[in-house]
């Protein structure tokens, strides 16, 4: 199995294992599915935390701060949503803890830290995390969520991302290209035609939408190494600056540079300092 390091950016990357005999279109489909599910779990965590704290969402036409609305129904665990998007009727605290745990575990399953720990992702693993979140939501809200709630839409895969800050998260396998070493992988080829036939290799690849051209090249050093190099360079520069200043000024403290040295020598007065 060749290890593909899909690196969109420093904050968006993951590992995936595929055989070198995998056709490029199948590889694109697999990588896009994993990429989309990772972002979906992240969006679920953001909205799910609001759900656990403030309850189900209100219909769009009824959204507003409860303090300024009439006939507000307040349940046992009511907590007003400061944004006015949710009813405030949260679930029981114990159920909320269960829901929050499944949300945190779900996001962690697809987090970029998995790549740092060299853990490859699979669709089965991410779908299991999604099912756990679905179970947490059912425990917290047994009667279900309204169809306009973003958590329900995410669980059912019916999100409308157009116009939102997450519009660029998801990719379409039909309009996505796969790049390696600055070159686009051809759809009629297999992975082995581009990355070689060695199954135990690791390569960095990138997903790119058609028409966007080649993705940016990887920097020669990572961000942490670059910071350390810049700090070292700055320190050496400051040391060099101090040395240059000493070179021009230190001679003034020398005995031979004192215009009154001869007079002090014969008068017997020398090295007199006034505090």
N, C-alpha and C positions, 0 to 999 in steps of 0.2 A: 504493500500500500504506500503510495506517495503521499507525503504530508503537504497539503496546500495551506499556506498562510495567507489568508485573504485579508489584505490590509487596505482599507479605504482611507483611514486616517489614524492618528495616534489614539483617538478615542473610539474608533470603530474598527475592530479587527477580530478575527477568530480563526481557528484551525479546523481543517476537515481532511479526512483520509479518503482517498479514492484510488482505485487501481490505475496503472498507467494505460491500460487498455480501454478505459472509459472514453466513449466518444465526447467530443467537446460540447455538443448541444446538451447531452445528459449531464455533464459536469456543470454547465451553466445553470441548468434547471435545479440541480441539487444545491448549489451555492446560493442561488437567489432565494430559494425556499428557506434556507437556514438564515440568511440575512434578514428576510422579511419577518420571520418568526421571532428573531432576536429583538427587533424593533417593536414588534407587537407586545412582547412581554414587558418591555420597558414602558410602553404607553399604558399598559394595564396597571403597572405599579403606580404610576402617577395618578391615574384616575381612581384606582382601587383604594388608595389611601384616603382620598376625598370621600369615597363611598363609605368606608368604615367609620369615618368621623362625622359626616353630615348626612348620611342616608342617601336614598335614591334621588335621581335628578328630577327636576320639575319640567313640564312641557315648556318649550321655548317661549310661548306666549304668556306663560305665568311666572317666568323668572323675574326675581326682584328681591330686595332685602325684606325679610319677614317683618321687620320692625315697622315698615311703612305699608304693610298689606293687611287686609282684613280677612277674617275667617281662616286664620292659620291653625291647622290641626297640629297639636304638639303631643307627641308620644311620650312614653316613659323615659326614653333616653334622648330627649330632644336637645339639640345644640345648634343654634342658629348659624347658618352658613354665611360668612361675611361677604361672599361674592354673590349670594342670592341665586345660585344655580341649583342648589339641592334643598330638599324639604327640611333638613335638620333632624329628621326622625331616624337616628342611627340605630344600629343593631345593639344587642347586649354586649357589654364589655368583653366577656369571654369569647364570644363569637367573633368580635372584632380582632382580638389577638390572633385567633386562628387564621382569619382572613389575611391579616398583615403578614403573618409568617409565610403563608403560601405565596403572597406577592413578592416578598423579599427573596424567597428561595427561587421563584420563577425568574426574576431578573438576574439573580446570581448565576443561574444555569446558562445564560447566554452572555454574561458580562465579559468584557475584554480581558479581565483578570484571568479567565480560563486560558487564554492564549499565553499569558505570562507563566502560567503553571504547566504549559505544554499539554493541555487537555483538549483533544479534538471534540468538536460538537457533532451531534447527529440529530436528524429530524425526530427520531423516536424519543430522544432525551428531552428535547424542547417541547414536544407535544405532551409528554408526560407531565412536565411542569405546568403546561396550559391546563391540562385536566385537573391538576391539583388546585389551581386557582378557581376553576369552575366549581369544584367541590366546596372550596372555602366560601364562595359566594352563595351557594345553595344552603350551606349551614347558617350563614349570617342572615339571609333573606329567603326563607323557604317558599314564600309566595311568588318569588321571582322579581325581576326588575322590569321597569317599563321599557318599551321598545326604543325610546329616545335616549335611554341612558348609555353613555359612551362605554361603560364597562361591558354591558350586554352586547353592544355592537362589536366590541373588540373580541369578545369570546366567540361570537358567531361569525366573525370575519366579514362584517358588513359595515366597516368604518368608512366614513366620508372624509378623506384626508385633504382633499383639494381645498386650497385656501388657508390651511392651518399651518402651524409651525413644523408639523411632521410630514408635510406634503412630499418632501424629497426622500423620506425614509425607505419606502417600498420600491422595488424594482420589478420590471416585467421580463421574464426570461426570453420573450419574443423580441424584445428591443434592447437586450443587454449583450455586451461583448465581454470576452475574457482576455486579459492581457498578461504576458509574461516577458520579462526582460525588455520592456519597451516595445514589444511586438504583439499584434493581435493574433490570437489563436484562430485558425481557420475552422469553420464549422464542419467541413468534410473530413477533418483529421481526428485522430485520437490524441489524448494527452501525451502519449509517448512520442509523437511526432514533434513535440515542442519542448518537453522537459526531459526526454531521454527514457530509456527502458529500465532504469534502475528503480526497483520498487521502494527501496529504503532511502529515498532522497527527500529533501525538504526544499520547497520553492516558494517564493513570494509572488502571489498573483493579485490582480486587481479587477474588479467588476466596473464596467463603464457603460453608460447609456450610448446607444448608437448616435452618431453625429457630433459627439462631444470631443472627438479626437483622442489622442493618446493621453493616458493619465500622467500626472506628474511623477518624475523619477524619485526613487528613495534617496533621502539624504545620506551622505557617506558615513555619518555618525548619528547615533540616537540623541534625543533631546538632553538626557542626563549627562552624557559624555560631552556634548557641546557646551553645556553650562560649566562643567568642570574645566574644560579647555579655556573658556572665556575668563573664568575666575583666575586661572593660573597665569594667563596672558596679562590680565590687568595687574596682578600682583608683581610680575616681573617688570611691567612698564613703570609702576610706581617706584620700585627699587632702583631702576635705571635713572629715573628722574631725580631721585635723591642723590645718587652718586654723581650725577652731572652738576647738581647744585653744590655739593661738597667740593668738587674739583675746582670750582671757581671761587669759593669762599673760605675754604680751610686754610689757605696760605696766609690769610690776614691774622690768624692766631699764632703764626710762627714767629720765633725770635728774630730771625733774619729779616722779616718784613716790617719790623718795628722801627720807625724813623728815629725814635729816641733811645734806641738800644745802647748806643755808644755812651751817651750822657748818663744813662742809668748804671752802666757798667763802672764808670769812674766815680760816680757819686755813691756807689754801694747800695743803691735803691733798685729793687727789682721784684717782679711778681707781686706788686701791691694791688690789692683788689678792694674796692669799696662796696659794701653791701647796699 
